[in-house]
Amino acid sequence: VAAGTDSTDETEYPNHIEMAFRLWKQLASKRLSGTAVSAIEHLRKLFSGEESGFSRMTFGTSPELKSEKLERYGVHSAGTNKDRIAIYPRSGEILDRHIEPTQVLETEYRNAQYIVPMYSCISGVRRKYPLAGRYVDVAKPA
């Protein structure tokens, strides 16, 4: 989290952590020694509130961050066995996507019904400031 802040000269603060579900599950079940607090709860407390300097940290899961998918699509070489954590600011100023306006095509009449075909598309997410986010690769949980 600090690396993302430092790389933008402290103008952008990450407020979202995305990880594979199995890693989130492991962090949610792992307790800090001598306490009943899970690792996820500890991270939430650490990165939320005024004393940390960060806005409220949110967590999410994504199947695209599993080691199997990263290896299949060439992000990691085969056999790496590392899941990925994405840490980034979830803000409209940083993240962007292109949404093509809906286009209505020619109306058709079939089987006593009017068919109105439409076309629209949404692009993937684009980062306007790539240094505002970070990827961290961690060993896949057993």
C-alpha positions in Angstrom: 0.0 0.0 0.0 2.8 2.4 0.9 4.6 1.6 -2.5 1.5 2.7 -4.4 1.3 5.9 -2.4 5.1 6.6 -2.8 5.0 6.1 -6.5 2.5 8.8 -7.0 4.2 11.3 -4.7 1.5 10.7 -2.1 -1.2 12.1 -4.4 -3.1 8.8 -4.7 -4.0 6.5 -1.8 -5.1 2.9 -2.5 -8.5 2.1 -0.9 -9.3 -1.3 -2.4 -7.6 -4.7 -2.1 -8.6 -7.4 -4.6 -7.5 -11.0 -4.2 -8.4 -14.6 -5.1 -11.2 -16.0 -2.9 -9.0 -18.8 -1.5 -6.5 -16.3 -0.2 -9.2 -14.1 1.3 -10.7 -17.2 3.0 -7.2 -18.1 4.4 -6.7 -14.6 5.7 -10.3 -14.5 7.2 -9.7 -17.8 9.0 -6.1 -17.1 10.3 -6.0 -15.5 13.7 -3.3 -13.2 15.0 -1.3 -14.9 17.7 -2.9 -14.5 21.2 -6.1 -12.8 19.8 -9.4 -13.6 18.3 -8.8 -11.1 15.5 -8.5 -12.5 11.9 -5.8 -11.2 9.5 -8.5 -9.5 7.4 -10.0 -7.7 10.4 -6.5 -6.5 11.3 -5.9 -5.2 7.8 -9.3 -3.4 7.8 -8.5 -1.7 11.1 -5.0 -0.9 10.0 -6.1 0.8 6.8 -9.3 2.5 7.8 -9.8 5.6 9.9 -8.2 8.9 10.3 -5.1 7.7 12.1 -3.9 5.6 9.1 -4.2 8.5 6.6 -6.2 6.2 4.3 -9.9 6.4 3.4 -11.9 3.3 4.3 -10.2 0.2 2.8 -12.5 -2.3 1.0 -11.7 -5.9 0.1 -13.0 -7.9 -2.9 -12.4 -11.3 -4.5 -11.8 -12.0 -8.2 -11.3 -15.4 -9.9 -8.9 -13.8 -12.4 -6.3 -13.5 -9.6 -5.9 -17.2 -9.1 -2.6 -18.7 -10.1 -4.2 -21.2 -12.5 -5.7 -18.4 -14.6 -2.6 -16.2 -14.4 -0.6 -19.1 -15.8 -3.1 -20.1 -18.4 -3.2 -16.6 -19.9 0.6 -16.0 -19.8 0.8 -13.6 -16.9 3.0 -16.1 -15.0 5.1 -18.9 -16.4 3.7 -22.4 -15.8 4.3 -23.8 -12.4 4.7 -20.5 -10.6 1.9 -21.3 -8.2 1.4 -17.7 -7.0 -1.9 -15.9 -6.6 -2.0 -12.2 -7.1 -3.2 -9.4 -4.9 -4.2 -6.1 -6.6 -4.1 -2.9 -4.5 -5.4 0.2 -6.1 -7.5 3.4 -5.6 -11.1 2.7 -6.5 -11.9 6.1 -8.0 -13.4 7.5 -11.2 -10.3 9.8 -11.5 -8.0 6.7 -11.7 -10.2 4.0 -13.2 -12.0 4.4 -16.5 -14.0 2.3 -19.0 -15.5 3.0 -22.4 -19.2 2.3 -22.7 -20.5 2.3 -26.3 -23.9 3.9 -26.5 -26.7 1.5 -27.4 -27.4 1.4 -31.1 -30.8 0.3 -32.3 -30.7 -1.7 -35.5 -33.4 -2.3 -38.1 -36.7 -3.6 -36.7 -37.7 -7.1 -37.9 -41.1 -8.8 -37.9 -40.9 -12.6 -37.2 -43.5 -15.0 -36.1 -46.1 -12.3 -35.3 -43.5 -10.4 -33.2 -41.5 -7.3 -33.7 -37.8 -7.9 -33.0 -35.7 -4.9 -32.3 -32.0 -5.9 -32.3 -29.6 -3.6 -30.3 -25.9 -3.4 -29.9 -23.8 -2.0 -27.1 -20.4 -2.9 -25.6 -18.3 -2.1 -22.5 -14.6 -2.2 -22.5 -12.3 -3.5 -19.8 -11.1 -1.2 -17.0 -8.4 1.2 -18.0 -6.0 2.8 -15.4 -5.3 6.4 -16.2 -2.4 6.4 -13.7 -0.8 3.0 -13.7 1.6 3.7 -10.8 -1.3 4.3 -8.5 -1.9 0.6 -8.2 0.3 -2.4 -7.3 0.3 -6.1 -7.8 1.7 -8.4 -5.2 2.3 -12.1 -6.0 2.0 -14.5 -3.0 2.4 -18.2 -2.7 -0.9 -20.1 -3.4 -2.5 -21.2 -0.1 -2.5 -25.0 0.4 
